[in-house]
Amino acid sequence: MASAAEGDVGAAVGLTRVLQWAFQDLSLNNLATSLGASEQALRLIISIFLGYPLALFYRHYLFYKDSYLIHLFHTFTGLSIAYFNFGNQMYHSLLCVILQFLILRLMGRTVTAVLTTFCFQMAYLLAGYYWTATGNYDIKWTMPHCVLTLKLIGLAVDYFDGGKDKNSLSPEQQKYAIRGIPSLLEVAGFSYFYGAFLVGPQFSMNHYMKLVHRKLTDKPGEIPSSTIPALKRLSLGLIYLVGYVFLSPHITETYLLTEDYENRVFWFRCMYMLVWGKFVLYKYVTCWLVTEGVCILTGLGFNDFDENGKAKWDACANMKVWLFETTPRFTGTIASFNINTNAWVARYFFKRLKFLGNKELSQGLSLLFLALWHGLHSGYLICFQMEFLIVIVERQAASLIRDSPTLSNLASISFLQPFFYLVQQTIHWLFMGYSMTAFCLFTWDKWFKVAYSKTGAEITCLPFYTPLQSREHRSQGVERHGTPSCASVDSQVFIWAKGETLVGGVEGPMSPLRTPPCTLPYLPPLTRNLLFFFCQFTMIVYVLPPSLPPWGGEEGHKALPAPLFLPWNCTR
């Protein structure tokens, strides 16, 4: 009997070990390793796709229920997703939501409440970045918290607008102003909505309340007919996901830091940076398309009807995929990427700076806010300052072509337009990749190696206006302004201008700092002062325009746009 019992115990122990081994083998960590991803990334993907069964449960069991049950459902599922991804660190978001509710209740519809909200939520986020940041891309509690920060700041601003007279608000502000007093449960449901808690998109409290009150539907009072539109976005997201999974082992930012990449021929390095610069964005595209499908399925994506009476489901669209894939312009990529976040910054930050009376200053401060919102790494600051400069140059180039009859006629030749489009796309994504190196490599020691390597110098020397400038006049750069042009700088020699800054040159030095040589006399003074701070990090030189442009006439000279920005260590 004893031996039989011992045998049974031994068999049970053996079975337990087998089951334990099998369970460990099927763990998320091992599964992630087999897929070539991190466990955190796998948890994130699972959580995003989990939105679809949750949305179906809401449609079939909660759509006609009382609003408090829907708020409880959103709060519970959001907190569960937070715990699944970040464990006990979910308390960070819960603390900020509760404190935000107290700020609204105790301070009311006041400027003090708005400023307190902005300072507290941003300070909490930045402190989180400081304590958790590493030199790599990590999925931590700060990732959904940056989304939550914008939600809560927007909530405070809309609540403040709700206390104003309607006539004092713009039509846009009237649309988002909160007239009622939100309860803690409403604020929690708004904050933890499972379709947008982790990676967005941004939406207002008023829009969320329309969902709860069954107003976001193409059939009043009934479950929205949004299944097909949701599946279309899901399918598109899956296409990007499959492409990213298969290509990610072969196209990596770490290769940019290798000697093999640096020793490759110039055009190979250019093409690799071009392809990588577009491919690296696909992980964001995937997440946003999948979450947009969840929002559409619940009805949150409903955006009224078009002129033909067809329902629009793009209220939560964070991507314009066709524009993203086909635009040859940098501004087109900006307009197609992370749409709701850009709209949030425009609505709650840029337009609120109207009192400054300067559009360029407002744009600069908005980009600075976006850079800090992304994180404390220097790479974010560099990426957004590059965006600022490239958009300026792109607009100037467009203006130059539009104002020149010769260039306009050349651009209108039909059989040359495919060639022009290819050239535009190449330049567009090459500079996008160059900017994204800082965004993805984060730290100074990494992105600086790429940005100011031989590759970075040569890439940035690709001309915008240089064909319009005579060699004779370019050679006058040092003599006239004390600022070397691209043609006069040796990439192996570090040239510093003592005291000369972005607002230096003809106007004289404006800062005691040792800064890269750079003069921009065609830009307004305030814009130059803003760009000066960017030049502390990016070595920029100034290529002088000819005294008279090739198309001739003083009028052409007066209309000439600002000069080209080039790195100070570019080759001849």
JOPE-V86878 format. One record per helix or strand of 3 or more residues. SS is the DSSP state (H for helix, E for strand). FROM is the first residue (numbers start at 0). TO is the last residue. If there is no record, write none. Layout:
ss & from & to
SS & FROM & TO
SS & FROM & TO
//
This chain:
ss & from & to
H & 1 & 24
H & 27 & 34
H & 38 & 61
H & 66 & 106
H & 110 & 131
H & 140 & 160
H & 165 & 167
H & 170 & 175
H & 183 & 191
H & 204 & 211
H & 226 & 246
H & 253 & 256
H & 258 & 262
H & 265 & 278
H & 281 & 297
H & 320 & 325
H & 329 & 335
H & 338 & 355
H & 358 & 373
H & 377 & 402
H & 404 & 410
H & 413 & 440
H & 443 & 450
H & 453 & 459
H & 465 & 467
H & 470 & 473
H & 476 & 480
H & 485 & 487
H & 504 & 506
H & 524 & 534
E & 539 & 541
H & 553 & 557
E & 564 & 566
//
